[in-house]
Amino acid sequence: MKSFFSFVWDLVKRNPFITLLIVMFLIAAPQLLGIFALLLFIPLTIIVVCALVIAWRVHKLRKSMEDQLRNNQRHTSGSGYRTSSSSEAEGKVTVHIPHQETRINDEVGEYVDFKEEK
């Protein structure tokens, strides 16, 4: 309870004009103070709700990324590369070359195949 009063006293010392304004509204026009409080309450509520929604979405995104990472770690070996699920023997190297078809248009010109030698 003492900390609450010290907080209020510090608030009054730091903001005497705002405190005087609030006390004047409270005494002279309580309805106006209610409208003023409502005008402050609605935007603050919207800000708090938006912050909570953003925090929830970030938490959900972080959780899905952790799940993806966990799933990827299950499918990789200790070296960090994906393990092959086929029946190939370990250590065997296979190279898959895609079929490349060279198409030459007669109107373009000649096709020259060259090899660079050093």
Biopython code that builds the backbone (N, CA, C, O; Angstrom):
import numpy as np
from Bio.PDB.StructureBuilder import StructureBuilder

atoms = [
    (1, "MET", "N", (0.825, -1.189, 0.000)),
    (1, "MET", "CA", (0.000, 0.000, 0.000)),
    (1, "MET", "C", (0.870, 1.253, 0.000)),
    (1, "MET", "O", (0.534, 2.264, -0.617)),
    (2, "LYS", "N", (1.992, 1.161, 0.705)),
    (2, "LYS", "CA", (2.893, 2.300, 0.767)),
    (2, "LYS", "C", (3.479, 2.606, -0.612)),
    (2, "LYS", "O", (3.661, 3.768, -0.975)),
    (3, "SER", "N", (3.769, 1.557, -1.370)),
    (3, "SER", "CA", (4.333, 1.768, -2.704)),
    (3, "SER", "C", (3.317, 2.432, -3.634)),
    (3, "SER", "O", (3.695, 3.216, -4.504)),
    (4, "PHE", "N", (2.032, 2.124, -3.455)),
    (4, "PHE", "CA", (0.999, 2.752, -4.282)),
    (4, "PHE", "C", (0.947, 4.249, -4.014)),
    (4, "PHE", "O", (0.893, 5.050, -4.947)),
    (5, "PHE", "N", (0.964, 4.627, -2.732)),
    (5, "PHE", "CA", (0.911, 6.050, -2.396)),
    (5, "PHE", "C", (2.177, 6.771, -2.833)),
    (5, "PHE", "O", (2.120, 7.923, -3.263)),
    (6, "SER", "N", (3.305, 6.108, -2.728)),
    (6, "SER", "CA", (4.536, 6.746, -3.197)),
    (6, "SER", "C", (4.517, 6.893, -4.716)),
    (6, "SER", "O", (5.043, 7.868, -5.253)),
    (7, "PHE", "N", (3.914, 5.932, -5.405)),
    (7, "PHE", "CA", (3.774, 6.039, -6.860)),
    (7, "PHE", "C", (2.887, 7.224, -7.220)),
    (7, "PHE", "O", (3.215, 7.995, -8.123)),
    (8, "VAL", "N", (1.742, 7.376, -6.505)),
    (8, "VAL", "CA", (0.825, 8.492, -6.779)),
    (8, "VAL", "C", (1.512, 9.814, -6.457)),
    (8, "VAL", "O", (1.392, 10.774, -7.218)),
    (9, "TRP", "N", (2.238, 9.873, -5.328)),
    (9, "TRP", "CA", (2.915, 11.106, -4.954)),
    (9, "TRP", "C", (3.984, 11.475, -5.984)),
    (9, "TRP", "O", (4.132, 12.649, -6.323)),
    (10, "ASP", "N", (4.734, 10.483, -6.488)),
    (10, "ASP", "CA", (5.739, 10.750, -7.526)),
    (10, "ASP", "C", (5.081, 11.227, -8.812)),
    (10, "ASP", "O", (5.608, 12.094, -9.509)),
    (11, "LEU", "N", (3.926, 10.653, -9.116)),
    (11, "LEU", "CA", (3.181, 11.067, -10.316)),
    (11, "LEU", "C", (2.729, 12.510, -10.186)),
    (11, "LEU", "O", (2.829, 13.278, -11.143)),
    (12, "VAL", "N", (2.237, 12.886, -9.024)),
    (12, "VAL", "CA", (1.793, 14.266, -8.788)),
    (12, "VAL", "C", (2.976, 15.224, -8.871)),
    (12, "VAL", "O", (2.852, 16.306, -9.445)),
    (13, "LYS", "N", (4.125, 14.841, -8.305)),
    (13, "LYS", "CA", (5.295, 15.715, -8.344)),
    (13, "LYS", "C", (5.823, 15.881, -9.770)),
    (13, "LYS", "O", (6.271, 16.965, -10.142)),
    (14, "ARG", "N", (5.772, 14.817, -10.563)),
    (14, "ARG", "CA", (6.287, 14.905, -11.934)),
    (14, "ARG", "C", (5.328, 15.625, -12.870)),
    (14, "ARG", "O", (5.762, 16.292, -13.809)),
    (15, "ASN", "N", (4.006, 15.494, -12.619)),
    (15, "ASN", "CA", (2.998, 16.059, -13.524)),
    (15, "ASN", "C", (1.974, 16.893, -12.738)),
    (15, "ASN", "O", (0.823, 16.474, -12.613)),
    (16, "PRO", "N", (2.355, 18.036, -12.217)),
    (16, "PRO", "CA", (1.394, 18.797, -11.412)),
    (16, "PRO", "C", (0.246, 19.380, -12.243)),
    (16, "PRO", "O", (-0.889, 19.446, -11.772)),
    (17, "PHE", "N", (0.537, 19.798, -13.465)),
    (17, "PHE", "CA", (-0.517, 20.375, -14.294)),
    (17, "PHE", "C", (-1.565, 19.334, -14.667)),
    (17, "PHE", "O", (-2.762, 19.615, -14.596)),
    (18, "ILE", "N", (-1.140, 18.143, -15.063)),
    (18, "ILE", "CA", (-2.075, 17.073, -15.418)),
    (18, "ILE", "C", (-2.896, 16.669, -14.196)),
    (18, "ILE", "O", (-4.098, 16.425, -14.305)),
    (19, "THR", "N", (-2.255, 16.598, -13.047)),
    (19, "THR", "CA", (-2.975, 16.243, -11.822)),
    (19, "THR", "C", (-4.021, 17.295, -11.488)),
    (19, "THR", "O", (-5.147, 16.954, -11.125)),
    (20, "LEU", "N", (-3.665, 18.573, -11.606)),
    (20, "LEU", "CA", (-4.622, 19.657, -11.351)),
    (20, "LEU", "C", (-5.777, 19.598, -12.336)),
    (20, "LEU", "O", (-6.928, 19.809, -11.954)),
    (21, "LEU", "N", (-5.487, 19.318, -13.577)),
    (21, "LEU", "CA", (-6.537, 19.214, -14.601)),
    (21, "LEU", "C", (-7.496, 18.067, -14.285)),
    (21, "LEU", "O", (-8.709, 18.225, -14.421)),
    (22, "ILE", "N", (-6.980, 16.938, -13.873)),
    (22, "ILE", "CA", (-7.829, 15.791, -13.542)),
    (22, "ILE", "C", (-8.700, 16.106, -12.323)),
    (22, "ILE", "O", (-9.884, 15.768, -12.302)),
    (23, "VAL", "N", (-8.128, 16.742, -11.329)),
    (23, "VAL", "CA", (-8.909, 17.099, -10.137)),
    (23, "VAL", "C", (-9.994, 18.109, -10.487)),
    (23, "VAL", "O", (-11.112, 18.009, -9.982)),
    (24, "MET", "N", (-9.682, 19.085, -11.346)),
    (24, "MET", "CA", (-10.696, 20.063, -11.766)),
    (24, "MET", "C", (-11.829, 19.383, -12.529)),
    (24, "MET", "O", (-12.999, 19.691, -12.301)),
    (25, "PHE", "N", (-11.493, 18.461, -13.433)),
    (25, "PHE", "CA", (-12.535, 17.725, -14.147)),
    (25, "PHE", "C", (-13.389, 16.909, -13.178)),
    (25, "PHE", "O", (-14.610, 16.843, -13.316)),
    (26, "LEU", "N", (-12.748, 16.305, -12.225)),
    (26, "LEU", "CA", (-13.460, 15.469, -11.257)),
    (26, "LEU", "C", (-14.444, 16.281, -10.432)),
    (26, "LEU", "O", (-15.542, 15.809, -10.140)),
    (27, "ILE", "N", (-14.064, 17.503, -10.050)),
    (27, "ILE", "CA", (-14.928, 18.338, -9.217)),
    (27, "ILE", "C", (-15.964, 19.069, -10.062)),
    (27, "ILE", "O", (-17.155, 19.025, -9.754)),
    (28, "ALA", "N", (-15.527, 19.736, -11.120)),
    (28, "ALA", "CA", (-16.422, 20.613, -11.869)),
    (28, "ALA", "C", (-17.300, 19.877, -12.867)),
    (28, "ALA", "O", (-18.485, 20.185, -12.995)),
    (29, "ALA", "N", (-16.740, 18.918, -13.567)),
    (29, "ALA", "CA", (-17.507, 18.266, -14.634)),
    (29, "ALA", "C", (-17.184, 16.783, -14.667)),
    (29, "ALA", "O", (-16.377, 16.342, -15.485)),
    (30, "PRO", "N", (-17.816, 16.000, -13.773)),
    (30, "PRO", "CA", (-17.504, 14.568, -13.754)),
    (30, "PRO", "C", (-17.873, 13.856, -15.059)),
    (30, "PRO", "O", (-17.236, 12.875, -15.441)),
    (31, "GLN", "N", (-18.906, 14.360, -15.735)),
    (31, "GLN", "CA", (-19.289, 13.734, -17.010)),
    (31, "GLN", "C", (-18.213, 13.961, -18.068)),
    (31, "GLN", "O", (-17.911, 13.077, -18.869)),
    (32, "LEU", "N", (-17.635, 15.178, -18.053)),
    (32, "LEU", "CA", (-16.573, 15.482, -19.009)),
    (32, "LEU", "C", (-15.343, 14.624, -18.741)),
    (32, "LEU", "O", (-14.666, 14.196, -19.676)),
    (33, "LEU", "N", (-15.054, 14.373, -17.468)),
    (33, "LEU", "CA", (-13.949, 13.483, -17.115)),
    (33, "LEU", "C", (-14.224, 12.069, -17.614)),
    (33, "LEU", "O", (-13.312, 11.382, -18.074)),
    (34, "GLY", "N", (-15.473, 11.634, -17.525)),
    (34, "GLY", "CA", (-15.845, 10.311, -18.033)),
    (34, "GLY", "C", (-15.657, 10.209, -19.536)),
    (34, "GLY", "O", (-15.157, 9.202, -20.038)),
    (35, "ILE", "N", (-16.055, 11.248, -20.255)),
    (35, "ILE", "CA", (-15.871, 11.258, -21.716)),
    (35, "ILE", "C", (-14.386, 11.267, -22.051)),
    (35, "ILE", "O", (-13.944, 10.558, -22.955)),
    (36, "PHE", "N", (-13.606, 12.084, -21.311)),
    (36, "PHE", "CA", (-12.168, 12.142, -21.529)),
    (36, "PHE", "C", (-11.526, 10.784, -21.267)),
    (36, "PHE", "O", (-10.670, 10.333, -22.027)),
    (37, "ALA", "N", (-11.951, 10.138, -20.180)),
    (37, "ALA", "CA", (-11.423, 8.811, -19.857)),
    (37, "ALA", "C", (-11.818, 7.798, -20.924)),
    (37, "ALA", "O", (-11.024, 6.930, -21.284)),
    (38, "LEU", "N", (-13.046, 7.908, -21.429)),
    (38, "LEU", "CA", (-13.502, 6.996, -22.477)),
    (38, "LEU", "C", (-12.702, 7.195, -23.759)),
    (38, "LEU", "O", (-12.349, 6.230, -24.438)),
    (39, "LEU", "N", (-12.420, 8.462, -24.086)),
    (39, "LEU", "CA", (-11.623, 8.739, -25.288)),
    (39, "LEU", "C", (-10.192, 8.216, -25.146)),
    (39, "LEU", "O", (-9.560, 7.881, -26.148)),
    (40, "LEU", "N", (-9.684, 8.142, -23.940)),
    (40, "LEU", "CA", (-8.371, 7.544, -23.735)),
    (40, "LEU", "C", (-8.450, 6.028, -23.660)),
    (40, "LEU", "O", (-7.537, 5.331, -24.104)),
    (41, "PHE", "N", (-9.533, 5.518, -23.101)),
    (41, "PHE", "CA", (-9.678, 4.081, -22.882)),
    (41, "PHE", "C", (-9.831, 3.316, -24.196)),
    (41, "PHE", "O", (-9.242, 2.247, -24.358)),
    (42, "ILE", "N", (-10.605, 3.844, -25.127)),
    (42, "ILE", "CA", (-10.859, 3.130, -26.392)),
    (42, "ILE", "C", (-9.574, 2.953, -27.209)),
    (42, "ILE", "O", (-9.285, 1.830, -27.623)),
    (43, "PRO", "N", (-8.790, 4.012, -27.460)),
    (43, "PRO", "CA", (-7.543, 3.784, -28.216)),
    (43, "PRO", "C", (-6.563, 2.878, -27.474)),
    (43, "PRO", "O", (-5.898, 2.049, -28.094)),
    (44, "LEU", "N", (-6.470, 3.030, -26.155)),
    (44, "LEU", "CA", (-5.574, 2.158, -25.401)),
    (44, "LEU", "C", (-6.008, 0.703, -25.494)),
    (44, "LEU", "O", (-5.170, -0.192, -25.600)),
    (45, "THR", "N", (-7.306, 0.465, -25.455)),
    (45, "THR", "CA", (-7.818, -0.897, -25.603)),
    (45, "THR", "C", (-7.479, -1.456, -26.979)),
    (45, "THR", "O", (-7.075, -2.612, -27.104)),
    (46, "ILE", "N", (-7.644, -0.639, -28.000)),
    (46, "ILE", "CA", (-7.321, -1.085, -29.364)),
    (46, "ILE", "C", (-5.829, -1.406, -29.474)),
    (46, "ILE", "O", (-5.455, -2.409, -30.081)),
    (47, "ILE", "N", (-4.984, -0.566, -28.896)),
    (47, "ILE", "CA", (-3.538, -0.795, -28.954)),
    (47, "ILE", "C", (-3.164, -2.083, -28.227)),
    (47, "ILE", "O", (-2.352, -2.864, -28.722)),
    (48, "VAL", "N", (-3.754, -2.304, -27.054)),
    (48, "VAL", "CA", (-3.445, -3.516, -26.287)),
    (48, "VAL", "C", (-3.915, -4.759, -27.030)),
    (48, "VAL", "O", (-3.202, -5.762, -27.078)),
    (49, "VAL", "N", (-5.109, -4.701, -27.608)),
    (49, "VAL", "CA", (-5.628, -5.857, -28.352)),
    (49, "VAL", "C", (-4.749, -6.144, -29.568)),
    (49, "VAL", "O", (-4.437, -7.301, -29.847)),
    (50, "CYS", "N", (-4.349, -5.101, -30.291)),
    (50, "CYS", "CA", (-3.468, -5.300, -31.457)),
    (50, "CYS", "C", (-2.125, -5.889, -31.033)),
    (50, "CYS", "O", (-1.592, -6.768, -31.711)),
    (51, "ALA", "N", (-1.580, -5.413, -29.925)),
    (51, "ALA", "CA", (-0.307, -5.951, -29.443)),
    (51, "ALA", "C", (-0.449, -7.422, -29.065)),
    (51, "ALA", "O", (0.442, -8.225, -29.343)),
    (52, "LEU", "N", (-1.569, -7.777, -28.431)),
    (52, "LEU", "CA", (-1.788, -9.179, -28.076)),
    (52, "LEU", "C", (-1.953, -10.060, -29.307)),
    (52, "LEU", "O", (-1.445, -11.180, -29.345)),
    (53, "VAL", "N", (-2.661, -9.558, -30.313)),
    (53, "VAL", "CA", (-2.843, -10.329, -31.555)),
    (53, "VAL", "C", (-1.502, -10.523, -32.255)),
    (53, "VAL", "O", (-1.208, -11.614, -32.743)),
    (54, "ILE", "N", (-0.697, -9.479, -32.305)),
    (54, "ILE", "CA", (0.625, -9.597, -32.947)),
    (54, "ILE", "C", (1.501, -10.585, -32.183)),
    (54, "ILE", "O", (2.188, -11.409, -32.787)),
    (55, "ALA", "N", (1.475, -10.501, -30.854)),
    (55, "ALA", "CA", (2.273, -11.437, -30.053)),
    (55, "ALA", "C", (1.805, -12.875, -30.265)),
    (55, "ALA", "O", (2.627, -13.789, -30.330)),
    (56, "TRP", "N", (0.500, -13.080, -30.373)),
    (56, "TRP", "CA", (-0.036, -14.427, -30.617)),
    (56, "TRP", "C", (0.393, -14.946, -31.978)),
    (56, "TRP", "O", (0.766, -16.112, -32.105)),
    (57, "ARG", "N", (0.346, -14.086, -33.009)),
    (57, "ARG", "CA", (0.743, -14.504, -34.354)),
    (57, "ARG", "C", (2.242, -14.831, -34.401)),
    (57, "ARG", "O", (2.642, -15.802, -35.043)),
    (58, "VAL", "N", (3.062, -14.031, -33.729)),
    (58, "VAL", "CA", (4.505, -14.293, -33.700)),
    (58, "VAL", "C", (4.775, -15.618, -32.993)),
    (58, "VAL", "O", (5.612, -16.406, -33.433)),
    (59, "HIS", "N", (4.063, -15.857, -31.895)),
    (59, "HIS", "CA", (4.223, -17.125, -31.173)),
    (59, "HIS", "C", (3.826, -18.306, -32.056)),
    (59, "HIS", "O", (4.510, -19.329, -32.080)),
    (60, "LYS", "N", (2.723, -18.160, -32.778)),
    (60, "LYS", "CA", (2.249, -19.228, -33.664)),
    (60, "LYS", "C", (3.262, -19.473, -34.795)),
    (60, "LYS", "O", (3.544, -20.621, -35.137)),
    (61, "LEU", "N", (3.802, -18.401, -35.369)),
    (61, "LEU", "CA", (4.800, -18.535, -36.440)),
    (61, "LEU", "C", (6.070, -19.187, -35.915)),
    (61, "LEU", "O", (6.644, -20.051, -36.578)),
    (62, "ARG", "N", (6.517, -18.778, -34.722)),
    (62, "ARG", "CA", (7.715, -19.371, -34.125)),
    (62, "ARG", "C", (7.506, -20.854, -33.856)),
    (62, "ARG", "O", (8.406, -21.664, -34.077)),
    (63, "LYS", "N", (6.322, -21.206, -33.382)),
    (63, "LYS", "CA", (6.014, -22.609, -33.098)),
    (63, "LYS", "C", (6.035, -23.437, -34.385)),
    (63, "LYS", "O", (6.572, -24.544, -34.396)),
    (64, "SER", "N", (5.459, -22.911, -35.467)),
    (64, "SER", "CA", (5.461, -23.664, -36.729)),
    (64, "SER", "C", (6.873, -23.800, -37.283)),
    (64, "SER", "O", (7.213, -24.838, -37.851)),
    (65, "MET", "N", (7.705, -22.765, -37.128)),
    (65, "MET", "CA", (9.086, -22.861, -37.600)),
    (65, "MET", "C", (9.870, -23.878, -36.780)),
    (65, "MET", "O", (10.691, -24.612, -37.330)),
    (66, "GLU", "N", (9.628, -23.933, -35.471)),
    (66, "GLU", "CA", (10.287, -24.936, -34.642)),
    (66, "GLU", "C", (9.860, -26.346, -35.054)),
    (66, "GLU", "O", (10.682, -27.261, -35.084)),
    (67, "ASP", "N", (8.575, -26.519, -35.369)),
    (67, "ASP", "CA", (8.101, -27.828, -35.822)),
    (67, "ASP", "C", (8.749, -28.222, -37.139)),
    (67, "ASP", "O", (9.133, -29.377, -37.324)),
    (68, "GLN", "N", (8.875, -27.256, -38.064)),
    (68, "GLN", "CA", (9.535, -27.547, -39.334)),
    (68, "GLN", "C", (10.990, -27.933, -39.116)),
    (68, "GLN", "O", (11.483, -28.871, -39.742)),
    (69, "LEU", "N", (11.674, -27.224, -38.241)),
    (69, "LEU", "CA", (13.065, -27.535, -37.957)),
    (69, "LEU", "C", (13.187, -28.915, -37.328)),
    (69, "LEU", "O", (14.092, -29.677, -37.669)),
    (70, "ARG", "N", (12.283, -29.239, -36.414)),
    (70, "ARG", "CA", (12.305, -30.550, -35.775)),
    (70, "ARG", "C", (12.065, -31.652, -36.811)),
    (70, "ARG", "O", (12.717, -32.695, -36.764)),
    (71, "ASN", "N", (11.133, -31.429, -37.747)),
    (71, "ASN", "CA", (10.866, -32.419, -38.795)),
    (71, "ASN", "C", (12.076, -32.573, -39.714)),
    (71, "ASN", "O", (12.399, -33.687, -40.124)),
    (72, "ASN", "N", (12.748, -31.467, -40.043)),
    (72, "ASN", "CA", (13.930, -31.550, -40.900)),
    (72, "ASN", "C", (15.068, -32.269, -40.199)),
    (72, "ASN", "O", (15.828, -32.990, -40.845)),
    (73, "GLN", "N", (15.204, -32.088, -38.888)),
    (73, "GLN", "CA", (16.269, -32.756, -38.161)),
    (73, "GLN", "C", (16.040, -34.257, -38.087)),
    (73, "GLN", "O", (16.997, -35.027, -38.015)),
    (74, "ARG", "N", (14.792, -34.677, -38.104)),
    (74, "ARG", "CA", (14.507, -36.120, -38.105)),
    (74, "ARG", "C", (14.948, -36.773, -39.399)),
    (74, "ARG", "O", (15.322, -37.945, -39.399)),
    (75, "HIS", "N", (14.913, -36.035, -40.506)),
    (75, "HIS", "CA", (15.211, -36.596, -41.820)),
    (75, "HIS", "C", (16.652, -36.380, -42.244)),
    (75, "HIS", "O", (17.014, -36.703, -43.375)),
    (76, "THR", "N", (17.481, -35.839, -41.361)),
    (76, "THR", "CA", (18.877, -35.626, -41.722)),
    (76, "THR", "C", (19.768, -36.498, -40.859)),
    (76, "THR", "O", (19.398, -36.899, -39.756)),
    (77, "SER", "N", (20.934, -36.778, -41.379)),
    (77, "SER", "CA", (21.903, -37.557, -40.600)),
    (77, "SER", "C", (22.698, -36.609, -39.724)),
    (77, "SER", "O", (22.408, -35.414, -39.673)),
    (78, "GLY", "N", (23.695, -37.132, -39.037)),
    (78, "GLY", "CA", (24.525, -36.317, -38.164)),
    (78, "GLY", "C", (25.326, -35.275, -38.918)),
    (78, "GLY", "O", (25.722, -34.268, -38.332)),
    (79, "SER", "N", (25.577, -35.489, -40.212)),
    (79, "SER", "CA", (26.374, -34.535, -40.976)),
    (79, "SER", "C", (25.575, -33.319, -41.396)),
    (79, "SER", "O", (26.152, -32.322, -41.830)),
    (80, "GLY", "N", (24.258, -33.381, -41.274)),
    (80, "GLY", "CA", (23.441, -32.245, -41.644)),
    (80, "GLY", "C", (22.859, -32.346, -43.037)),
    (80, "GLY", "O", (22.065, -31.496, -43.441)),
    (81, "TYR", "N", (23.252, -33.393, -43.791)),
    (81, "TYR", "CA", (22.698, -33.572, -45.129)),
    (81, "TYR", "C", (21.553, -34.560, -45.064)),
    (81, "TYR", "O", (21.519, -35.444, -44.207)),
    (82, "ARG", "N", (20.628, -34.397, -45.973)),
    (82, "ARG", "CA", (19.501, -35.318, -46.027)),
    (82, "ARG", "C", (19.970, -36.720, -46.353)),
    (82, "ARG", "O", (20.781, -36.928, -47.256)),
    (83, "THR", "N", (19.455, -37.668, -45.613)),
    (83, "THR", "CA", (19.820, -39.052, -45.896)),
    (83, "THR", "C", (18.935, -39.585, -47.003)),
    (83, "THR", "O", (17.783, -39.177, -47.150)),
    (84, "SER", "N", (19.482, -40.488, -47.765)),
    (84, "SER", "CA", (18.735, -41.078, -48.856)),
    (84, "SER", "C", (17.888, -42.222, -48.327)),
    (84, "SER", "O", (18.377, -43.081, -47.592)),
    (85, "SER", "N", (16.639, -42.228, -48.697)),
    (85, "SER", "CA", (15.754, -43.287, -48.238)),
    (85, "SER", "C", (15.733, -44.466, -49.213)),
    (85, "SER", "O", (15.030, -45.450, -48.985)),
    (86, "SER", "N", (16.509, -44.364, -50.309)),
    (86, "SER", "CA", (16.523, -45.456, -51.273)),
    (86, "SER", "C", (17.469, -46.554, -50.784)),
    (86, "SER", "O", (18.103, -46.419, -49.738)),
    (87, "SER", "N", (17.554, -47.632, -51.549)),
    (87, "SER", "CA", (18.345, -48.787, -51.129)),
    (87, "SER", "C", (19.777, -48.729, -51.658)),
    (87, "SER", "O", (20.428, -49.766, -51.778)),
    (88, "GLU", "N", (20.280, -47.526, -51.976)),
    (88, "GLU", "CA", (21.647, -47.403, -52.464)),
    (88, "GLU", "C", (22.615, -47.646, -51.313)),
    (88, "GLU", "O", (22.339, -47.299, -50.165)),
    (89, "ALA", "N", (23.740, -48.239, -51.639)),
    (89, "ALA", "CA", (24.746, -48.537, -50.627)),
    (89, "ALA", "C", (25.423, -47.243, -50.184)),
    (89, "ALA", "O", (25.563, -46.302, -50.966)),
    (90, "GLU", "N", (25.840, -47.212, -48.922)),
    (90, "GLU", "CA", (26.494, -46.024, -48.402)),
    (90, "GLU", "C", (27.871, -45.891, -49.043)),
    (90, "GLU", "O", (28.616, -46.866, -49.145)),
    (91, "GLY", "N", (28.196, -44.684, -49.470)),
    (91, "GLY", "CA", (29.474, -44.428, -50.105)),
    (91, "GLY", "C", (29.401, -44.480, -51.620)),
    (91, "GLY", "O", (30.335, -44.036, -52.288)),
    (92, "LYS", "N", (28.344, -44.999, -52.176)),
    (92, "LYS", "CA", (28.215, -45.077, -53.622)),
    (92, "LYS", "C", (27.777, -43.710, -54.145)),
    (92, "LYS", "O", (26.854, -43.092, -53.614)),
    (93, "VAL", "N", (28.447, -43.261, -55.177)),
    (93, "VAL", "CA", (28.151, -41.964, -55.755)),
    (93, "VAL", "C", (27.394, -42.166, -57.051)),
    (93, "VAL", "O", (27.837, -42.908, -57.928)),
    (94, "THR", "N", (26.274, -41.518, -57.169)),
    (94, "THR", "CA", (25.516, -41.581, -58.418)),
    (94, "THR", "C", (25.316, -40.168, -58.911)),
    (94, "THR", "O", (25.035, -39.257, -58.131)),
    (95, "VAL", "N", (25.463, -39.992, -60.204)),
    (95, "VAL", "CA", (25.281, -38.684, -60.827)),
    (95, "VAL", "C", (24.095, -38.787, -61.760)),
    (95, "VAL", "O", (24.049, -39.649, -62.638)),
    (96, "HIS", "N", (23.148, -37.908, -61.563)),
    (96, "HIS", "CA", (21.969, -37.879, -62.419)),
    (96, "HIS", "C", (22.100, -36.675, -63.340)),
    (96, "HIS", "O", (22.054, -35.527, -62.899)),
    (97, "ILE", "N", (22.265, -36.962, -64.630)),
    (97, "ILE", "CA", (22.402, -35.896, -65.618)),
    (97, "ILE", "C", (21.066, -35.769, -66.337)),
    (97, "ILE", "O", (20.580, -36.736, -66.923)),
    (98, "PRO", "N", (20.482, -34.601, -66.295)),
    (98, "PRO", "CA", (19.219, -34.428, -67.012)),
    (98, "PRO", "C", (19.450, -34.490, -68.522)),
    (98, "PRO", "O", (20.509, -34.101, -69.015)),
    (99, "HIS", "N", (18.471, -34.971, -69.227)),
    (99, "HIS", "CA", (18.567, -35.085, -70.675)),
    (99, "HIS", "C", (18.564, -33.682, -71.273)),
    (99, "HIS", "O", (17.619, -32.912, -71.099)),
    (100, "GLN", "N", (19.638, -33.376, -71.975)),
    (100, "GLN", "CA", (19.734, -32.053, -72.586)),
    (100, "GLN", "C", (19.627, -32.224, -74.093)),
    (100, "GLN", "O", (20.407, -32.946, -74.715)),
    (101, "GLU", "N", (18.674, -31.565, -74.645)),
    (101, "GLU", "CA", (18.474, -31.644, -76.086)),
    (101, "GLU", "C", (18.881, -30.311, -76.690)),
    (101, "GLU", "O", (18.362, -29.263, -76.304)),
    (102, "THR", "N", (19.796, -30.349, -77.625)),
    (102, "THR", "CA", (20.253, -29.131, -78.276)),
    (102, "THR", "C", (19.384, -28.894, -79.492)),
    (102, "THR", "O", (19.287, -29.727, -80.393)),
    (103, "ARG", "N", (18.768, -27.753, -79.488)),
    (103, "ARG", "CA", (17.917, -27.417, -80.631)),
    (103, "ARG", "C", (18.582, -26.274, -81.385)),
    (103, "ARG", "O", (18.855, -25.214, -80.822)),
    (104, "ILE", "N", (18.826, -26.499, -82.618)),
    (104, "ILE", "CA", (19.481, -25.484, -83.436)),
    (104, "ILE", "C", (18.525, -25.108, -84.547)),
    (104, "ILE", "O", (18.028, -25.961, -85.282)),
    (105, "ASN", "N", (18.287, -23.855, -84.651)),
    (105, "ASN", "CA", (17.444, -23.346, -85.723)),
    (105, "ASN", "C", (18.346, -23.043, -86.917)),
    (105, "ASN", "O", (19.401, -22.428, -86.757)),
    (106, "ASP", "N", (17.944, -23.464, -88.093)),
    (106, "ASP", "CA", (18.764, -23.249, -89.277)),
    (106, "ASP", "C", (18.935, -21.769, -89.598)),
    (106, "ASP", "O", (19.910, -21.388, -90.245)),
    (107, "GLU", "N", (18.026, -20.952, -89.167)),
    (107, "GLU", "CA", (18.098, -19.523, -89.477)),
    (107, "GLU", "C", (19.048, -18.776, -88.540)),
    (107, "GLU", "O", (19.447, -17.651, -88.844)),
    (108, "VAL", "N", (19.412, -19.369, -87.425)),
    (108, "VAL", "CA", (20.221, -18.673, -86.435)),
    (108, "VAL", "C", (21.681, -18.625, -86.852)),
    (108, "VAL", "O", (22.325, -17.590, -86.681)),
    (109, "GLY", "N", (22.202, -19.663, -87.372)),
    (109, "GLY", "CA", (23.610, -19.693, -87.762)),
    (109, "GLY", "C", (24.201, -21.043, -87.414)),
    (109, "GLY", "O", (23.483, -22.027, -87.235)),
    (110, "GLU", "N", (25.515, -21.075, -87.322)),
    (110, "GLU", "CA", (26.178, -22.336, -87.060)),
    (110, "GLU", "C", (26.313, -22.570, -85.562)),
    (110, "GLU", "O", (26.423, -21.626, -84.780)),
    (111, "TYR", "N", (26.304, -23.830, -85.179)),
    (111, "TYR", "CA", (26.511, -24.226, -83.786)),
    (111, "TYR", "C", (27.964, -24.639, -83.656)),
    (111, "TYR", "O", (28.420, -25.536, -84.365)),
    (112, "VAL", "N", (28.691, -24.000, -82.768)),
    (112, "VAL", "CA", (30.100, -24.289, -82.587)),
    (112, "VAL", "C", (30.282, -24.849, -81.189)),
    (112, "VAL", "O", (29.925, -24.200, -80.206)),
    (113, "ASP", "N", (30.838, -26.054, -81.095)),
    (113, "ASP", "CA", (31.129, -26.678, -79.816)),
    (113, "ASP", "C", (32.618, -26.464, -79.562)),
    (113, "ASP", "O", (33.437, -26.884, -80.380)),
    (114, "PHE", "N", (32.991, -25.831, -78.468)),
    (114, "PHE", "CA", (34.388, -25.549, -78.221)),
    (114, "PHE", "C", (34.752, -26.017, -76.809)),
    (114, "PHE", "O", (33.900, -26.190, -75.938)),
    (115, "LYS", "N", (36.044, -26.210, -76.634)),
    (115, "LYS", "CA", (36.582, -26.654, -75.368)),
    (115, "LYS", "C", (37.731, -25.710, -75.017)),
    (115, "LYS", "O", (38.609, -25.448, -75.839)),
    (116, "GLU", "N", (37.711, -25.204, -73.786)),
    (116, "GLU", "CA", (38.748, -24.276, -73.363)),
    (116, "GLU", "C", (39.928, -25.085, -72.803)),
    (116, "GLU", "O", (39.748, -25.949, -71.944)),
    (117, "GLU", "N", (41.114, -24.795, -73.295)),
    (117, "GLU", "CA", (42.310, -25.490, -72.824)),
    (117, "GLU", "C", (43.260, -24.482, -72.243)),
    (117, "GLU", "O", (43.415, -23.376, -72.761)),
    (118, "LYS", "N", (43.901, -24.877, -71.150)),
    (118, "LYS", "CA", (44.848, -23.969, -70.520)),
    (118, "LYS", "C", (46.231, -24.537, -70.555)),
    (118, "LYS", "O", (47.170, -23.907, -70.067)),
]
sb = StructureBuilder()
sb.init_structure("model")
sb.init_model(0)
sb.init_chain("A")
sb.init_seg("    ")
for serial, (resi, resn, name, xyz) in enumerate(atoms, 1):
    if name == "N":
        sb.init_residue(resn, " ", resi, " ")
    sb.init_atom(name, np.array(xyz, "f"), 0.0, 1.0, " ", f" {name:<3s}", serial, name[0])
structure = sb.get_structure()
